[in-house]
Amino acid sequence: MLRTRVAMLAALVATGVAALTACGSTAGTPSAAPAGAGGAELASSVNFLTGTAQENGAPQNTGDFADPADTDAAEQWVELDAGSASGLNPVVLNGKGFLLYRFDKDSPKPPTSNCNGDCAKTWPPVTVKAGGKVFLNGVDKNDVGFVKRQDGTLQVTIGNWPVYKFSGDSQPGQAKGQGVGGTWFGVTPEGGKAQTSQEGTDPTTGVDYKTGTAKENGADLSQGDDYKGPRTDDAAMKWVQLTRGSAGGLNPIVHDGAGMTLYRFDKDSPKPPTSNCNGDCAKTWPPVLVKPGSRIFVNGVPAAKIGILTRADGTRQVTIGGWALYRFSGDKKAGDINGEGVGGTWFAISPTGGKVLPKGGAPASSGQAAPPASSSSTATPPSSSTTTPPGGVTLGNGSAILDSGINFSEPNGSFGVSGPGCVANPQPTQVSSIQLSGGPVKLWKGPNCTGQSMVITASVPDLSKIGFDKQVASIRFGDK
């Protein structure tokens, strides 16, 4: 998730948070980590969690924030963040915002560290103890492993290359170790050598590329991704930030400068880059737009993967790997992933343009296809009551996508609604399936949540199965 590294440092130093043993309750489920050569025995008890250490409730003065002399506290956890530093992009930083490096004299096959003794004082290895944790924020778990060092400690590897800090970097975001001796380089999220990112104005599109975040580059934070008005306003198109990170257990994904998850649409085309989401679709899924003079800030996303396409209405839309980028109107705050899996065609986008699936390959949100809502697990019997739903179900204050076809298809379009309270369906005769996120909710056949009703707890691919096809006049969400 989006965060300011220096602010995070201050927050963790100033306030205590939940114990490390509670990690993973909201941002990810621990899983056994893979190991590099020689590290299998120790690595068997190291766990991965998605998201930052702060999001996972790591205690203050531990891990990347511990006094290096306190080895036990320092090795409790390691955070691997994708981002940028001093013009290098993409790179990996620790939870404190310090750049991590790789050494050409090491070996990836098998993973071997050849930096010991005085070398390791100048270039402290990134180590974690047995029973420790690795927090992943934009770095793919499949690229992370471990190697057992000469002194028996367990060093983190990325792309099989052991990783280090540099004693000459005194502030977050510095890259003073880049190129030292012709053998030391910032490490990319895949284990490669970091390079200076492409910057400047694209002569074809007139869009200006900058490395780092909008804040780091002095952008007006009342405009761009932080603008509160329509996304088609000039102020909204002043700048776009593309940050590689994580959200809701999905990792790595791309989010904007406001921390909102960005999506791709399977019905679009990357070759040539084409958007097929227009009209009402573009209201539900606002395209990420720029214009000549706009700035794109790259923070962990390779500038070479970014492009611009011209939409049917003449506006310019940002692409990654040729895939058009969108936000989701059902996402209300930073880190939401309510659009994940919607209709089986919408997915969070990866830093190279791929679609991001959660562990196991199924869509992460309840926007995925669900069993028929007539089953006892998804719906309760019809009722005319306007009070507490049958069975004491507590209604959720989430969102829903109302589709004009069964199985979440859109022959006549779709539109989104969200809570709190009772919400009118603007086109009740056009709704044949519903994709639910943050339920349960209560469907009503009458306006203002009156008449016959039914509680659903998951998406309904065919409303005729529960007697509500083209008859949902209003929906009640939770009141808070």
PyMOL commands that set and color helices and strands:
alter all, ss='L'
color gray80, all
select helices_A, chain A and resi 5-14+20-22+40-43+63-65+71-74+118-122+141-143+180-182+224-226+280-284+303-305+342-344+390-392+406-408+428-430+463-466
alter helices_A, ss='H'
color red, helices_A
select strands_A, chain A and resi 31-32+47-50+77-85+88-93+101-103+107-108+111-112+133-137+144-148+154-158+161-162+184-186+200-201+208-211+239-247+250-255+263-265+269-270+273-274+289-290+295-299+306-310+316-320+323-324+346-348+399-403+414-418+422-424+433-437+441-446+450-456+474-476
alter strands_A, ss='S'
color yellow, strands_A
deselect
rebuild
show_as cartoon
